[in-house]
Amino acid sequence: MVDHSFVDLSLAALYDGLNSWGPSDEFYLRLVRQADAVLDVGCGTGQLLRRARAEGHRGRLVGLDPAAAMLVQAREGSTDVEWVLGDTRVRSWDGEFDLAVMTGHAFQVLLGDEDVLQCLRAVRRALKPGGRFAFDTRNPAARPWERWTPDRVREVTAPDGAAVRVWHEVQDGGPRDGRVRFSETYDSDGWPAPRVSHTVLRFLDAGELGAFLTAAGLTVVEQYGDWDGGPLTPAAPEIVTVATPAG
């Protein structure tokens, strides 16, 4: 996932095609099925909560996202989920959820230390005693940005049937201060010019994540290196974390 805040309606309509359902979604869906009240922070188009509701989840489902265009897509897919515009800086809950999630590497758009701590503390406040917070980040030891090159073009079909090509390009030669800056370009034969967005993602290793979680009053209870529950190793692509309020 990339920062959603730049997304307009036309690009939001492409999001599900570029982020089709996969193993990460199945991982989170299993957790959602076990929880009565769920908060999805950075929910995007709401694929996870929409699927949960469609499969019969009868509890409270809340999706939070800063991009209005994303929530337009979410509301079209399900009207019986609470879709909330904003982020944890402007929206807050106190002890209302059994589960909070941040999927699709949404956690990586938190760039500053205070941004990370604020979000984690807000999530902790939102959880009931014994609640769980599940989220994922890309493992910096696996250096995934080296594969974000313009020659790796993906193609997705827009709602109007047009073929849209998408590719990425890392700026500044790679990570600086644990942050990777890159562009995401969308192009189609029927467009007058390509559309380019610029994003910065922060990469934290497991030790750094652990320190932030502890500072926010959260304790890691599970951590994996992939979506099958494999161990976290230097070659593992993911850092998948499940935490709970300390004490």
C-alpha positions in Angstrom: 0.0 0.0 0.0 1.0 3.5 -0.8 -0.2 6.8 0.9 -3.8 7.1 -0.2 -4.2 10.8 0.4 -3.3 11.7 -3.2 -5.8 9.4 -4.8 -8.7 10.7 -6.8 -11.7 8.8 -8.0 -10.2 7.5 -11.2 -7.1 6.1 -9.5 -9.1 4.7 -6.6 -11.2 2.7 -9.1 -7.9 1.0 -10.1 -6.9 0.1 -6.6 -8.5 -3.3 -6.2 -7.3 -4.4 -9.6 -3.7 -3.6 -8.6 -4.1 -5.1 -5.1 -6.0 -8.3 -5.8 -7.0 -10.6 -2.9 -4.1 -12.7 -1.7 -2.4 -14.5 1.2 -2.1 -11.4 3.3 -5.9 -10.7 3.0 -6.6 -14.3 4.1 -4.3 -13.9 7.1 -6.2 -10.8 8.3 -9.6 -12.2 7.4 -9.0 -15.1 9.8 -8.4 -12.6 12.6 -11.4 -10.6 11.7 -13.6 -13.6 11.8 -12.6 -14.1 15.4 -13.3 -10.6 16.6 -16.7 -9.0 17.3 -15.5 -5.4 16.7 -12.8 -4.5 14.2 -11.0 -1.3 13.3 -9.2 -1.2 9.9 -6.7 1.7 10.0 -5.9 2.9 6.4 -8.6 0.7 5.0 -8.4 1.9 1.4 -11.3 0.6 -0.6 -12.3 -1.6 2.3 -11.7 -5.0 0.6 -11.1 -6.8 3.9 -14.1 -5.5 5.7 -16.3 -5.8 2.7 -15.3 -9.5 2.4 -15.9 -10.1 6.1 -19.4 -8.6 5.9 -20.2 -10.5 2.7 -19.2 -13.8 4.4 -21.5 -13.1 7.3 -19.6 -11.2 10.0 -22.3 -9.7 12.2 -20.2 -7.5 14.5 -19.1 -3.9 14.3 -16.7 -3.2 11.4 -15.1 0.3 11.1 -12.8 1.4 8.2 -10.7 4.5 8.6 -8.9 6.2 5.7 -7.7 9.7 4.9 -8.7 9.5 1.2 -12.3 10.4 0.4 -12.0 8.7 -3.1 -11.0 5.4 -1.5 -14.1 5.5 0.8 -16.3 6.2 -2.2 -15.3 2.9 -3.5 -15.7 1.3 -0.1 -19.2 2.6 0.3 -20.2 1.4 -3.1 -19.1 -2.1 -2.1 -20.8 -2.2 1.4 -23.1 0.2 3.1 -23.4 -1.6 6.4 -19.8 -1.0 7.4 -18.8 2.3 9.2 -16.6 4.1 6.8 -14.8 7.0 8.5 -12.8 9.7 6.7 -9.6 10.7 8.5 -6.7 9.1 10.4 -5.8 8.4 14.0 -4.8 12.0 14.6 -8.3 13.3 14.1 -10.4 10.2 14.9 -10.2 8.3 18.2 -11.9 5.6 20.1 -11.6 4.4 23.7 -11.6 0.6 24.4 -14.1 -0.2 21.7 -12.4 -2.9 19.5 -11.3 -6.5 19.9 -9.1 -6.1 16.9 -7.3 -3.3 15.0 -5.4 -3.9 11.7 -3.2 -2.0 9.4 -2.9 -4.0 6.2 -1.1 -3.5 2.9 2.0 -2.0 4.5 0.0 1.0 5.5 2.2 1.3 8.6 5.1 2.4 6.4 3.5 5.8 5.6 4.2 6.9 9.2 7.5 8.7 8.6 8.4 10.4 11.8 9.0 8.9 15.3 6.1 11.0 16.7 3.9 9.8 13.8 4.6 6.2 14.7 4.1 6.7 18.4 0.9 8.7 18.0 -0.7 6.0 15.8 0.4 3.2 18.0 -0.9 4.9 21.1 -4.2 5.7 19.4 -4.6 2.1 18.4 -3.8 1.0 21.9 -6.5 3.3 23.3 -9.0 1.9 20.8 -8.5 -1.7 21.9 -10.4 -3.4 24.6 -8.4 -5.2 27.3 -6.9 -8.2 25.7 -7.5 -6.8 22.2 -5.0 -7.4 19.4 -3.3 -5.2 16.8 -2.1 -6.8 13.6 -0.1 -5.0 11.0 2.7 -5.6 8.5 5.8 -3.9 7.2 8.2 -4.9 4.5 11.4 -6.3 5.9 14.3 -3.9 5.2 16.8 -6.7 5.3 15.2 -8.1 2.1 15.7 -4.8 0.3 12.4 -4.9 -1.7 13.0 -1.4 -3.2 15.6 -2.9 -5.5 12.8 -4.5 -7.4 10.8 -1.2 -7.8 12.1 -0.5 -11.3 10.5 1.0 -14.4 10.9 -2.1 -16.4 8.5 -4.0 -14.1 5.3 -2.8 -15.6 1.9 -4.0 -14.4 -1.3 -3.6 -16.4 -4.8 -3.2 -15.0 -8.1 -2.7 -16.6 -10.0 0.5 -15.7 -13.8 0.5 -15.2 -14.2 1.9 -18.7 -12.2 -1.0 -20.2 -9.0 0.9 -20.9 -5.7 -0.8 -20.2 -3.7 1.2 -17.6 0.1 0.6 -17.2 1.7 1.1 -13.8 5.3 1.2 -12.8 7.6 2.4 -10.0 10.9 4.1 -9.8 13.1 4.7 -6.7 14.5 8.1 -6.2 17.9 9.1 -4.7 19.4 5.7 -5.4 17.7 4.0 -2.5 17.0 4.4 1.2 18.1 7.4 3.2 17.6 7.5 7.0 15.4 4.4 6.7 13.1 6.0 4.1 12.7 5.2 0.5 11.3 7.8 -1.9 9.8 6.6 -5.2 7.4 7.6 -7.9 4.4 5.6 -9.1 3.4 6.3 -12.7 0.0 5.5 -14.3 -0.3 5.7 -18.1 -2.9 4.7 -20.7 -3.1 5.1 -24.5 -6.2 7.2 -24.1 -4.7 9.7 -21.7 -3.1 13.0 -22.7 -0.2 12.4 -20.3 1.0 9.9 -17.7 -0.1 10.6 -14.1 2.7 10.5 -11.5 2.5 10.3 -7.7 5.4 10.6 -5.3 5.6 8.6 -2.1 7.9 8.1 0.9 7.9 4.9 2.9 9.7 4.2 6.2 11.4 0.9 6.8 11.9 -0.3 10.4 13.5 -3.5 11.4 12.0 -5.8 14.1 14.1 -4.3 16.8 13.0 -0.7 16.0 9.4 -1.8 15.7 9.6 -3.5 19.1 11.0 -0.4 20.7 8.1 1.8 19.3 5.5 -0.8 20.4 6.9 -0.9 23.9 6.9 2.9 24.2 3.3 2.9 23.1 2.3 0.3 25.7 2.0 -2.7 23.4 3.6 -6.1 23.6 4.4 -8.4 20.7 2.6 -11.7 21.0 3.3 -13.1 17.4 5.7 -12.2 14.7 6.2 -13.8 11.3 8.4 -13.4 8.2 5.7 -14.3 5.7 1.9 -14.9 5.4 2.3 -18.6 6.0 3.6 -18.1 9.6 7.3 -18.6 8.7 10.0 -17.3 10.9 11.4 -13.8 10.6 14.8 -14.1 8.9 17.0 -11.6 7.0 15.6 -13.1 3.7 12.0 -13.0 4.9 9.9 -10.5 2.8 7.6 -9.3 5.6 7.5 -8.4 9.3 4.0 -9.4 10.3 3.3 -8.4 13.9 0.4 -9.1 16.3 0.6 -7.1 19.5 -1.6 -6.6 22.5 -1.9 -3.9 25.2 0.8 -4.4 27.8 -0.3 -5.2 31.4 
